[in-house]
Amino acid sequence: MRTLVPRLRHHPWVSAVPAGFSAVGLLLAALVAAPVSSAAADSGCRVDYAVNQWSGGYTAAIKVTNLGPAVTSWRLTWTYGGDQQVTSAWNAGVAQSGKAVTVTDAGWNGALATGGSADFGVQGTYQAANPTPSDFAANGVSCGGATAPTDPGTPTTTPPPSSGCGGAVICTGFEDQSGTTPSGAWQFTAPDCQGTGTVTVDTSVAHSGGKSIRVEGKAGYCNHAFVATTADLSSVGPVYLRMWVRHTTALPAGHVAFVSMPDSSQGGKALRIGGQNGALQWNRELDDATLPAQSPAGVAQSAPLPTGSWQCLRFMVDTSNGHLDTWLGDQQVPGLHQDGVPTADIDQQWLSRTTAPRPTGLRLGWESYGGGDDTLWFDDVAVGSAPIGC
């Protein structure tokens, strides 16, 4: 029976293979690297397959490189030698029938020039063994066998990101706050200028526990109201941020921001997360670049921030190469993914600057550059150098 595996996230080898596994931070803790490659002289592709496994489960970060003529889409196949079962995937579509696995590109990562590559990942389970596949083929062309793969038989102890904070630099549900005014490790701030917006500790609405940070965001330029951590993030890299946020009003057409990170690579100006044209976006204060580009096609690759319920938002800033990633819940947002490879309507503006961001702090709140009142709550905030799940 052919089992379809749900696609979690996503660009076209003449068929279709998965792309941009920007969340490779998921595998940083304990990689069992198994490069699978073949020479360009007798193969049109190369596959790199790196496994992170634990007892009964695994994730694999996979990179497929086109060594032949340019293609507009791709399809990668392999056969498992053990009893592995793929349960989910990101940056690609995956189907499994018995031991045979077929991966197709996500659309936005399908076009590969000669030498171009696409990254994706799968997650799965196994009971007896999890050997590395050795019969990769892209669009029907063999990518060759594994070359000196590391034995994956010894399980590691690193599961996928959990909702716990682990060794995070910041891990708070704001339960240690007393009174209604933020204090201690979190202080009110109004970068640049202050208006009528307010920040308070709320005991009536919380994601967990009994407290959260409430922000009454007001419309109008220069109406900044934030709570800022006193923690220094300048030595954290890459930077992974997980937070739960709830708000009352849909993101407006005008530009707003609710996360602001002072960035030393911009001379202290902010790396910002907020919205525009009704959808989530990244914004770089130095040159006002946005991710995605604010064209209709670009905005369509982002996502709105649902109102009236708690939402888990996760972000990644790679301080070594400038790559960015964003997840709303467990779904990676294509328009908020930047892997250094130019993607139409997504990162034209962003790639005009090549210096990697270097966040040094974190501010949560609201700033508007025109219209846009909103009430927001923040809870269960964590920042560290490894992925932190919802």
TIVEXPA-210644 format. One record per residue (C-alpha): residue in three letters; x, y, z. Coordinates in nm, 3 decimals. Layout:
  aa      xx      yy      zz
 ALA       X       Y       Z
...
REM end
This chain:
  aa      xx      yy      zz
 MET   0.000   0.000   0.000
 ARG   0.132   0.347  -0.086
 THR   0.129   0.578   0.213
 LEU   0.128   0.953   0.164
 VAL   0.333   1.143   0.416
 PRO   0.214   1.497   0.498
 ARG   0.427   1.783   0.375
 LEU   0.534   2.019   0.651
 ARG   0.727   2.276   0.459
 HIS   0.894   2.389   0.135
 HIS   1.121   2.532  -0.464
 PRO   1.194   2.246  -0.937
 TRP   1.542   1.869  -1.156
 VAL   1.296   1.791  -1.440
 SER   1.055   1.634  -1.193
 ALA   1.049   1.743  -0.829
 VAL   1.269   1.714  -0.492
 PRO   1.242   1.896  -0.151
 ALA   1.414   2.214  -0.070
 GLY   1.575   2.441   0.182
 PHE   1.602   2.262   0.513
 SER   1.681   2.580   0.697
 ALA   1.588   2.410   1.018
 VAL   1.906   2.204   0.996
 GLY   1.957   2.356   1.337
 LEU   1.734   2.064   1.444
 LEU   2.031   1.839   1.380
 LEU   2.314   2.040   1.531
 ALA   2.332   1.851   1.856
 ALA   2.427   1.505   1.731
 LEU   2.474   1.444   1.360
 VAL   2.560   1.105   1.225
 ALA   2.689   1.220   0.888
 ALA   2.655   0.986   0.594
 PRO   2.756   1.161   0.272
 VAL   2.623   0.987  -0.035
 SER   2.794   1.101  -0.350
 SER   2.909   1.003  -0.697
 ALA   3.148   1.152  -0.948
 ALA   3.013   1.400  -1.201
 ALA   3.165   1.187  -1.479
 ASP   2.923   0.898  -1.427
 SER   2.631   1.056  -1.245
 GLY   2.404   1.357  -1.278
 CYS   2.354   1.415  -0.907
 ARG   2.500   1.396  -0.560
 VAL   2.318   1.338  -0.232
 ASP   2.438   1.424   0.118
 TYR   2.242   1.246   0.391
 ALA   2.308   1.338   0.757
 VAL   2.119   1.153   1.032
 ASN   2.035   1.247   1.387
 GLN   1.883   0.946   1.562
 TRP   1.766   0.833   1.902
 SER   1.605   0.513   2.024
 GLY   1.317   0.444   1.786
 GLY   1.331   0.767   1.587
 TYR   1.542   0.982   1.358
 THR   1.560   1.294   1.146
 ALA   1.768   1.323   0.828
 ALA   1.896   1.645   0.672
 ILE   1.928   1.578   0.300
 LYS   2.094   1.786   0.029
 VAL   2.056   1.695  -0.339
 THR   2.294   1.859  -0.588
 ASN   2.238   1.869  -0.964
 LEU   2.558   1.776  -1.151
 GLY   2.389   1.763  -1.492
 PRO   2.200   2.013  -1.710
 ALA   1.968   2.263  -1.543
 VAL   1.626   2.126  -1.447
 THR   1.295   2.288  -1.361
 SER   1.182   2.024  -1.111
 TRP   1.317   1.711  -0.947
 ARG   1.221   1.382  -0.785
 LEU   1.453   1.191  -0.555
 THR   1.404   0.823  -0.475
 TRP   1.570   0.573  -0.243
 THR   1.504   0.239  -0.077
 TYR   1.539   0.188   0.295
 GLY   1.736  -0.117   0.405
 GLY   1.579  -0.128   0.749
 ASP   1.228  -0.090   0.885
 GLN   1.222   0.290   0.870
 GLN   0.889   0.467   0.826
 VAL   0.886   0.835   0.728
 THR   0.629   1.028   0.933
 SER   0.680   1.385   0.811
 ALA   0.899   1.607   0.594
 TRP   0.990   1.969   0.540
 ASN   1.079   2.158   0.222
 ALA   0.947   1.868   0.014
 GLY   0.664   1.625  -0.050
 VAL   0.726   1.262   0.051
 ALA   0.548   0.935  -0.023
 GLN   0.649   0.588   0.097
 SER   0.543   0.248  -0.037
 GLY   0.698  -0.037   0.157
 LYS   1.069   0.041   0.174
 ALA   1.061   0.271  -0.133
 VAL   1.060   0.645  -0.070
 THR   0.985   0.915  -0.329
 VAL   1.054   1.281  -0.255
 THR   0.934   1.564  -0.478
 ASP   1.035   1.927  -0.475
 ALA   0.815   2.178  -0.298
 GLY   0.766   2.396  -0.605
 TRP   0.967   2.693  -0.493
 ASN   1.287   2.483  -0.472
 GLY   1.244   2.277  -0.788
 ALA   1.455   2.472  -1.038
 LEU   1.822   2.370  -1.009
 ALA   2.100   2.505  -1.227
 THR   2.406   2.291  -1.291
 GLY   2.577   2.270  -0.953
 GLY   2.264   2.394  -0.778
 SER   2.130   2.216  -0.475
 ALA   1.817   2.186  -0.262
 ASP   1.794   2.100   0.106
 PHE   1.509   1.921   0.278
 GLY   1.454   1.687   0.566
 VAL   1.250   1.391   0.684
 GLN   1.154   1.259   1.023
 GLY   1.065   0.898   1.092
 THR   1.062   0.595   1.316
 TYR   1.235   0.256   1.317
 GLN   1.234  -0.050   1.541
 ALA   1.528  -0.272   1.450
 ALA   1.770  -0.074   1.235
 ASN   1.821   0.259   1.061
 PRO   2.089   0.206   0.792
 THR   2.168   0.483   0.546
 PRO   2.013   0.430   0.201
 SER   2.258   0.359  -0.082
 ASP   2.051   0.375  -0.402
 PHE   1.961   0.743  -0.440
 ALA   1.837   0.850  -0.784
 ALA   1.722   1.192  -0.903
 ASN   1.476   1.205  -1.191
 GLY   1.569   0.843  -1.259
 VAL   1.944   0.908  -1.274
 SER   2.156   0.725  -1.017
 CYS   2.342   0.938  -0.767
 GLY   2.571   0.647  -0.678
 GLY   2.630   0.463  -0.356
 ALA   2.737   0.578  -0.016
 THR   3.103   0.663   0.032
 ALA   3.238   0.577   0.375
 PRO   2.915   0.637   0.565
 THR   2.936   0.661   0.940
 ASP   2.772   0.361   1.107
 PRO   2.432   0.485   1.226
 GLY   2.376   0.183   1.446
 THR   2.468   0.352   1.773
 PRO   2.178   0.573   1.879
 THR   2.239   0.925   1.995
 THR   2.037   1.079   2.272
 THR   1.918   1.391   2.094
 PRO   1.547   1.391   2.002
 PRO   1.378   1.665   1.797
 PRO   1.329   2.003   1.966
 SER   1.118   1.973   2.278
 SER   0.902   2.232   2.445
 GLY   1.148   2.250   2.733
 CYS   1.414   2.519   2.740
 GLY   1.718   2.296   2.794
 GLY   2.026   2.518   2.815
 ALA   1.855   2.827   2.676
 VAL   1.994   3.168   2.773
 ILE   1.639   3.297   2.822
 CYS   1.358   3.075   2.950
 THR   1.062   3.248   3.112
 GLY   0.689   3.228   3.160
 PHE   0.707   3.561   3.349
 GLU   0.592   3.388   3.668
 ASP   0.866   3.565   3.864
 GLN   0.720   3.907   3.785
 SER   0.558   4.088   4.079
 GLY   0.314   4.372   4.041
 THR   0.192   4.503   3.708
 THR   0.507   4.681   3.593
 PRO   0.777   4.464   3.428
 SER   1.082   4.439   3.651
 GLY   1.399   4.242   3.712
 ALA   1.517   4.066   3.397
 TRP   1.253   4.246   3.185
 GLN   1.224   4.624   3.162
 PHE   0.995   4.862   2.975
 THR   1.160   5.040   2.684
 ALA   1.050   5.265   2.400
 PRO   1.323   5.258   2.132
 ASP   1.352   5.582   1.940
 CYS   1.037   5.743   2.076
 GLN   0.740   5.682   2.305
 GLY   0.369   5.734   2.253
 THR   0.063   5.605   2.436
 GLY   0.131   5.232   2.413
 THR   0.170   5.041   2.742
 VAL   0.329   4.720   2.871
 THR   0.201   4.542   3.183
 VAL   0.222   4.209   3.359
 ASP  -0.118   4.040   3.309
 THR  -0.262   3.787   3.554
 SER  -0.588   3.727   3.366
 VAL  -0.454   3.584   3.037
 ALA  -0.166   3.335   3.010
 HIS  -0.052   3.052   2.787
 SER   0.074   2.858   3.087
 GLY   0.099   2.942   3.455
 GLY  -0.076   3.253   3.572
 LYS   0.108   3.545   3.410
 SER   0.199   3.692   3.074
 ILE   0.320   4.022   2.929
 ARG   0.039   4.236   2.786
 VAL   0.108   4.508   2.531
 GLU  -0.145   4.772   2.432
 GLY  -0.007   4.865   2.093
 LYS  -0.118   5.197   1.953
 ALA  -0.133   5.320   1.596
 GLY   0.068   5.607   1.462
 TYR   0.432   5.659   1.385
 CYS   0.667   5.666   1.684
 ASN   0.436   5.485   1.922
 HIS   0.687   5.234   2.056
 ALA   0.618   5.018   2.362
 PHE   0.834   4.714   2.442
 VAL   0.956   4.498   2.724
 ALA   1.328   4.422   2.685
 THR   1.536   4.147   2.839
 THR   1.847   4.245   3.031
 ALA   2.021   3.929   2.901
 ASP   2.312   3.980   2.662
 LEU   2.267   3.766   2.348
 SER   2.588   3.877   2.176
 SER   2.757   3.540   2.234
 VAL   2.457   3.328   2.132
 GLY   2.485   3.187   1.783
 PRO   2.296   3.071   1.596
 VAL   2.002   3.237   1.769
 TYR   1.686   3.030   1.815
 LEU   1.380   3.208   1.954
 ARG   1.057   3.041   2.063
 MET   0.761   3.236   2.198
 TRP   0.388   3.208   2.240
 VAL   0.194   3.514   2.128
 ARG  -0.174   3.604   2.124
 HIS  -0.327   3.914   1.968
 THR  -0.668   4.062   1.896
 THR  -0.648   4.245   1.561
 ALA  -0.536   4.109   1.225
 LEU  -0.202   4.239   1.101
 PRO  -0.266   4.562   0.907
 ALA  -0.166   4.667   0.558
 GLY   0.087   4.910   0.704
 HIS   0.418   4.803   0.855
 VAL   0.422   4.699   1.222
 ALA   0.670   4.510   1.438
 PHE   0.623   4.311   1.758
 VAL   0.973   4.158   1.797
 SER   1.277   4.384   1.783
 MET   1.636   4.264   1.824
 PRO   1.920   4.517   1.850
 ASP   2.173   4.408   1.588
 SER   2.541   4.497   1.619
 SER   2.593   4.425   1.247
 GLN   2.360   4.720   1.182
 GLY   2.533   4.942   1.436
 GLY   2.260   4.874   1.691
 LYS   1.966   4.922   1.458
 ALA   1.703   4.652   1.483
 LEU   1.632   4.320   1.317
 ARG   1.252   4.314   1.337
 ILE   0.969   4.064   1.305
 GLY   0.618   4.192   1.244
 GLY   0.377   4.227   0.959
 GLN   0.276   4.416   0.649
 ASN  -0.005   4.368   0.398
 GLY  -0.174   4.136   0.645
 ALA   0.111   3.880   0.668
 LEU   0.418   3.812   0.879
 GLN   0.751   3.958   0.767
 TRP   1.112   4.021   0.868
 ASN   1.241   4.377   0.842
 ARG   1.594   4.515   0.857
 GLU   1.596   4.866   1.001
 LEU   1.924   4.976   0.839
 ASP   1.794   4.967   0.482
 ASP   1.425   4.880   0.542
 ALA   1.462   4.554   0.349
 THR   1.180   4.305   0.398
 LEU   1.150   3.927   0.382
 PRO   0.948   3.840   0.183
 ALA   0.945   4.112  -0.081
 GLN   0.616   4.299  -0.053
 SER   0.486   4.199  -0.396
 PRO   0.156   4.008  -0.414
 ALA   0.348   3.689  -0.495
 GLY   0.589   3.747  -0.208
 VAL   0.320   3.820   0.048
 ALA   0.139   3.504  -0.063
 GLN   0.443   3.302   0.048
 SER   0.409   3.432   0.403
 ALA   0.122   3.374   0.645
 PRO  -0.109   3.582   0.864
 LEU  -0.082   3.564   1.241
 PRO  -0.415   3.418   1.360
 THR  -0.606   3.623   1.616
 GLY  -0.787   3.525   1.934
 SER  -0.569   3.224   2.020
 TRP  -0.218   3.145   2.140
 GLN   0.026   3.087   1.855
 CYS   0.372   2.934   1.878
 LEU   0.626   3.133   1.676
 ARG   0.983   3.008   1.629
 PHE   1.268   3.190   1.458
 MET   1.628   3.111   1.364
 VAL   1.904   3.362   1.287
 ASP   2.230   3.207   1.167
 THR   2.492   3.452   1.284
 SER   2.762   3.294   1.064
 ASN   2.597   3.313   0.720
 GLY   2.286   3.527   0.771
 HIS   2.032   3.256   0.697
 LEU   1.689   3.302   0.854
 ASP   1.398   3.072   0.921
 THR   1.051   3.100   1.070
 TRP   0.793   2.848   1.188
 LEU   0.432   2.915   1.278
 GLY   0.357   2.620   1.502
 ASP   0.534   2.328   1.333
 GLN   0.488   2.474   0.983
 GLN   0.786   2.642   0.821
 VAL   0.680   2.964   0.644
 PRO   0.825   2.967   0.288
 GLY   0.830   3.347   0.254
 LEU   1.021   3.384   0.580
 HIS   1.297   3.142   0.480
 GLN   1.633   3.276   0.357
 ASP   1.909   3.026   0.273
 GLY   2.138   3.246   0.063
 VAL   1.998   3.118  -0.267
 PRO   1.806   3.395  -0.450
 THR   1.433   3.322  -0.470
 ALA   1.202   3.543  -0.676
 ASP   0.958   3.756  -0.475
 ILE   1.116   3.642  -0.148
 ASP   1.469   3.765  -0.079
 GLN   1.576   4.011  -0.351
 GLN   1.591   4.298  -0.102
 TRP   1.732   4.092   0.179
 LEU   2.029   3.955  -0.017
 SER   2.139   4.308  -0.112
 ARG   2.325   4.303   0.219
 THR   2.565   4.016   0.284
 THR   2.667   4.088   0.644
 ALA   2.516   3.832   0.880
 PRO   2.295   3.967   1.161
 ARG   2.436   3.963   1.514
 PRO   2.145   4.010   1.760
 THR   2.252   4.132   2.103
 GLY   1.916   4.160   2.279
 LEU   1.542   4.093   2.258
 ARG   1.244   4.327   2.281
 LEU   0.878   4.220   2.269
 GLY   0.603   4.476   2.212
 TRP   0.464   4.694   1.936
 GLU   0.567   4.967   1.701
 SER   0.357   5.101   1.417
 TYR   0.454   5.318   1.125
 GLY   0.102   5.436   1.045
 GLY  -0.231   5.276   1.131
 GLY  -0.267   4.972   1.350
 ASP  -0.385   4.933   1.710
 ASP  -0.346   4.587   1.860
 THR  -0.344   4.416   2.198
 LEU  -0.086   4.141   2.235
 TRP   0.022   3.892   2.501
 PHE   0.360   3.716   2.518
 ASP   0.436   3.406   2.724
 ASP   0.677   3.111   2.750
 VAL   0.966   3.286   2.578
 ALA   1.294   3.101   2.520
 VAL   1.617   3.195   2.341
 GLY   1.917   2.968   2.294
 SER   2.174   2.836   2.046
 ALA   1.981   2.514   1.970
 PRO   1.627   2.460   1.840
 ILE   1.347   2.496   2.096
 GLY   1.015   2.334   2.008
 CYS   0.660   2.438   2.082
REM end
